[in-house]
Amino acid sequence: MARTEFINLVDELHGRAAKQDKNGGVFRRKYYRDEKGRIIGKGTKEVYYIVHPRDYDKNPLQGEQLANVSAFSQAVIAGQKERENPERLAYWKERWHKQLEKGETDAPIDPKTGRHRIYRRLDVFIQSVLQREIKSGRR
């Protein structure tokens, strides 16, 4: 993924430059918000190209890839259930706010900072914790 600096006339672009061009660049910038909708972080402006899309019919998932995708899908479903329960959601919000200051000790190391990763989105934080628990057999 390339980082992009735009000229003053154009501050940001989102999506494809040309809809018909399936191999053209896709522009994006992620915004991270808290539960009240306030922006708490911005990602970098990015441009990426889909060069070799995977054909899952010819090359299906196997082994570790299949295990990772399975753990991810289980974590997504479990995370949705956790967010529906108000008591569990309060627990996750408190834990999420704590890790915004200092990453949790079992979180993966962020290669950019060399420290434990900090998750800017609550839903992604819940999913990642649950996925780590599923992969380690704790859940």
N, C-alpha and C positions, 0 to 999 in steps of 0.2 A: 504494500500500500504506500502510496506516495503522499507526502505532505504538500499542501498547496498554499501558495500565497496569491491572492487575487489583487488585481489593480483596484484603485480607489472607486472606480465606477461600479464595480461588481463586488459586493461584500461577501456573499455566499451563494452557492448553487446547491441544489438538492436533486438527486435522481440522475437519470441519463441525460446527456447532452442532446441526443437524437433517439427517439423512441424506436425507430426502425433499426438502428445500429446495435445489434445484440452483442457485439464485441467491443463496443465503445466504452469510454470511461463512465463510472458511476461516482457521483459526487455525494458526500455526506459530511455531517458534523453531529456528533451525539451530544445531547443535553441531558444532564442528570438532575432530577428534581426530588425534593422531599415529599412527605405525605400531603403537604399543603399546596404543592405545585410550584414552590419557589425553586429557582435554579440554584443548585449547590455546586455545580461543576460543569465545565464544557470540555468536550473532547477536541482534538485537533481537527482541522479541516483536512479531509482525506479525498483521494481519488484512487479508485481501484479498477482493475480490468479483469473480467472473467475470461481467462485464457483457455483453460482446459476443464470445462465442466464435466463432472463425473456422470457416467452412464451407469446407473445402479442395476440395470438389467444385465449388462455385460460384465460388470465388476461389482458384485454385491458386497456388503459389509461382512467381514469375517473376523474371528479371533478377538483381539483386544479392541478393535474398532467397534465391533458389534457389542461387546461388553460395555464400552463407554457410552454408546448411543442408548443402550438399554438402561443404564444407570441414570443417564440424563433424563430420559422420558419418565422414569419412575420418580425422579426428584421433582420434575415439573408438576406431575399429578399430586404428589404429596405436598408440595409447596402451595398449590391452589387450595387444598384442604386446610392447611395450616392458616392461611390468610382468611378463610371463611369463619374460623373460630375466633371470636373477639379476645378471649383470654390468651390464646396462643399468639395472636397478632400483636398484642401488647408486649408479650415476652420478646417476640422477634424485633419489634421496634426499639425496645430498650437495648437489646444486644447490638442491633444495627447502629444505633447512635453512638454506642461505646466504641465500636470498631472504626467509626469515622475519624476518631481521634488517633487511635493506634490499632493497627491490624491485629486480628486474632492470631494466637500462636500456632494454630493448626492450619491457617490459611496459607496458600502457596506463596512462594517468594516472587515478587514482581521484578522482572529482569531490569526494568528501567531504574528502579530505586534501590534494589538490593534488600528491600524490607518486605514484610508480610503485606500481601495485597489488601487494599482497602476498596470495598465495593460501594459505589455511589448510588446504586439502586437497591431498594429494599427487596424487591422480588428476586433479583439476581443473587443477592446475598443469601436469602433463604434457600434458593435452589442449590447454590454452590455448597452450603453447609450440609444440606440433605444428601447431595450427590457424594460428598466425601464420606459421609456416614454409610451410605449404601455400598460404596466401593470397598470400604474397610470392614464391612460386615457388622457394623454397630446398629444397623437399622434393618 
